[in-house]
C-alpha cells in the first residue's frame, strides 16, 4: 500500500476536496508535476490545466483548474485555485458554446484581446478535461 499524505483543494467559493491521497498532479506554470509522500517542500503557481488527485490505487479525482497556487510541505499539500471544477460536472455543451463565442469575438476585437484569449484557453481546457 502506498504512503499517503494530506491534501486540500480550496477556491474562493470554498473547499472542493480534503483528505488523504497517494498523489497530486498539477499544471505548474513552468510545467506539470506530481507530488508524492515525502515530497520536497515546494511552492508553485498553477496554470490552466488538470489537477489529478489519486485517492486510492485505481481511483482518482480530476478537476479543471484555471490558475492559482500550490504548496507542499511536511506531507501537507494545499491547492489554492482561482477556479476549479470536477471533470464530471462540467457542462460540455455550455463550454463549447462559450468557446465558439470567444473564437468569433477574437476575429474582430483589438482591445482586451488578452482577456478574451485567456477565457478561450479556459473554455478549451474545460472541454478537454470533461472529455477525459
TAVENKA-V98294 format. One record per residue. N is the residue number from 1. RES is the residue in one letter. PSI is psi as a letter, one per 30 degrees, with the letter a starting at -180 (none if undefined). D_CENTER is the distance of its C-alpha to the mean C-alpha in whole Angstrom. Layout:
n:N res:RES psi:PSI d_center:D_CENTER
n:N res:RES psi:PSI d_center:D_CENTER
This chain:
n:1 res:X psi:k d_center:26
n:2 res:X psi:k d_center:24
n:3 res:X psi:k d_center:23
n:4 res:X psi:l d_center:21
n:5 res:X psi:l d_center:19
n:6 res:X psi:k d_center:18
n:7 res:X psi:k d_center:14
n:8 res:X psi:k d_center:13
n:9 res:X psi:j d_center:10
n:10 res:X psi:k d_center:11
n:11 res:X psi:l d_center:11
n:12 res:X psi:f d_center:14
n:13 res:X psi:f d_center:15
n:14 res:X psi:a d_center:15
n:15 res:X psi:k d_center:14
n:16 res:X psi:f d_center:12
n:17 res:X psi:k d_center:12
n:18 res:X psi:k d_center:15
n:19 res:X psi:l d_center:17
n:20 res:X psi:k d_center:18
n:21 res:X psi:l d_center:16
n:22 res:X psi:e d_center:17
n:23 res:X psi:l d_center:14
n:24 res:X psi:k d_center:11
n:25 res:X psi:k d_center:9
n:26 res:X psi:l d_center:7
n:27 res:X psi:i d_center:7
n:28 res:X psi:l d_center:10
n:29 res:X psi:f d_center:11
n:30 res:X psi:g d_center:14
n:31 res:X psi:l d_center:13
n:32 res:X psi:k d_center:11
n:33 res:X psi:l d_center:12
n:34 res:X psi:k d_center:13
n:35 res:X psi:k d_center:14
n:36 res:X psi:l d_center:17
n:37 res:X psi:k d_center:20
n:38 res:X psi:g d_center:22
n:39 res:X psi:k d_center:20
n:40 res:X psi:k d_center:21
n:41 res:X psi:k d_center:20
n:42 res:X psi:k d_center:17
n:43 res:X psi:k d_center:15
n:44 res:X psi:l d_center:13
n:45 res:X psi:l d_center:11
n:46 res:X psi:k d_center:8
n:47 res:X psi:a d_center:8
n:48 res:X psi:k d_center:6
n:49 res:X psi:b d_center:5
n:50 res:X psi:k d_center:4
n:51 res:X psi:k d_center:4
n:52 res:X psi:k d_center:8
n:53 res:X psi:j d_center:10
n:54 res:X psi:j d_center:14
n:55 res:X psi:f d_center:16
n:56 res:X psi:l d_center:19
n:57 res:X psi:e d_center:21
n:58 res:X psi:h d_center:20
n:59 res:X psi:k d_center:17
n:60 res:X psi:l d_center:14
n:61 res:X psi:k d_center:11
n:62 res:X psi:k d_center:8
n:63 res:X psi:k d_center:5
n:64 res:X psi:k d_center:4
n:65 res:X psi:k d_center:3
n:66 res:X psi:h d_center:6
n:67 res:X psi:l d_center:7
n:68 res:X psi:a d_center:9
n:69 res:X psi:l d_center:10
n:70 res:X psi:k d_center:11
n:71 res:X psi:k d_center:14
n:72 res:X psi:k d_center:16
n:73 res:X psi:k d_center:19
n:74 res:X psi:h d_center:22
n:75 res:X psi:h d_center:20
n:76 res:X psi:k d_center:18
n:77 res:X psi:k d_center:14
n:78 res:X psi:k d_center:13
n:79 res:X psi:k d_center:9
n:80 res:X psi:j d_center:10
n:81 res:X psi:k d_center:7
n:82 res:X psi:e d_center:9
n:83 res:X psi:k d_center:8
n:84 res:X psi:k d_center:6
n:85 res:X psi:k d_center:8
n:86 res:X psi:k d_center:9
n:87 res:X psi:e d_center:10
n:88 res:X psi:g d_center:13
n:89 res:X psi:g d_center:14
n:90 res:X psi:k d_center:13
n:91 res:X psi:j d_center:16
n:92 res:X psi:e d_center:16
n:93 res:X psi:e d_center:20
n:94 res:X psi:e d_center:19
n:95 res:X psi:e d_center:16
n:96 res:X psi:e d_center:18
n:97 res:X psi:e d_center:21
n:98 res:X psi:e d_center:19
n:99 res:X psi:e d_center:18
n:100 res:X psi:e d_center:22
n:101 res:X psi:e d_center:23
n:102 res:X psi:e d_center:21
n:103 res:X psi:e d_center:22
n:104 res:X psi:e d_center:26
n:105 res:X psi:e d_center:25
n:106 res:X psi:f d_center:25
n:107 res:X psi:f d_center:28
n:108 res:X psi:f d_center:30
n:109 res:X psi:l d_center:28
n:110 res:X psi:f d_center:29
n:111 res:X psi:l d_center:28
n:112 res:X psi:g d_center:24
n:113 res:X psi:e d_center:23
n:114 res:X psi:e d_center:20
n:115 res:X psi:e d_center:19
n:116 res:X psi:e d_center:19
n:117 res:X psi:e d_center:18
n:118 res:X psi:e d_center:15
n:119 res:X psi:e d_center:15
n:120 res:X psi:e d_center:16
n:121 res:X psi:e d_center:13
n:122 res:X psi:e d_center:10
n:123 res:X psi:e d_center:13
n:124 res:X psi:e d_center:13
n:125 res:X psi:e d_center:9
n:126 res:X psi:e d_center:10
n:127 res:X psi:e d_center:13
n:128 res:X psi:e d_center:12
n:129 res:X psi:e d_center:9
n:130 res:X psi:f d_center:12
n:131 res:X psi:f d_center:14
n:132 res:X psi:none d_center:13
